[in-house]
Amino acid sequence: MQPLWLLLWLVVPNLFGGGSAPPLSDFAGIALLTALVATPFVLLIGLPSGLILQNARRRGLWLAMIGFIAAALPASGDVLWSGGQSLREPEALLPMLVLGSHGLAGALVFNAVLRGFERDAASVHQAAIRNHVPTSRRARGQERGIDSRVSPPR
């Protein structure tokens, strides 16, 4: 997701501004770089957050906020070091917004993948219940309508 998002950030403004798209060889490097940066965020922040928020209401909203903040935090170093002075300059906030949007997009996709896995697991569980084959003698007898607690007549 992240390479595609970065590609949109790079190409769309150039195309609307009359510029040209970067060469195709640059996209491979961009994809590799963004994957290398995004993977630790997913493993160290996304997966634990997803597991902690597994049963939470509005998990997608929480994951989106966590993703935005986690991605924008590295770019906020300049703002923090200046004592908040650079907050008055709009261009100082742009890196935070750009990186935060990467985290937001990644978190929303991550939430969609988690929901897909949960839906698949639920359908597999339902299929297992429908196709359940009893294994104990008592369960097989109950399935045939025989109550095994009652001894047969002599």
HELIX and SHEET records of a PDB file:
HELIX    1   1 GLN A    2  PHE A   16  1                                  15    
HELIX    2   2 LEU A   24  PHE A   41  1                                  18    
HELIX    3   3 VAL A   42  GLY A   46  3                                   5    
HELIX    4   4 LEU A   47  ILE A   52  1                                   6    
HELIX    5   5 ARG A   59  ALA A   72  1                                  14    
HELIX    6   6 PRO A   74  SER A   76  5                                   3    
HELIX    7   7 GLY A   77  TRP A   81  1                                   5    
HELIX    8   8 GLN A   85  ARG A   88  5                                   4    
HELIX    9   9 PRO A   90  ARG A  130  1                                  41    
HELIX   10  10 ARG A  137  GLU A  143  1                                   7    
END                                                                             
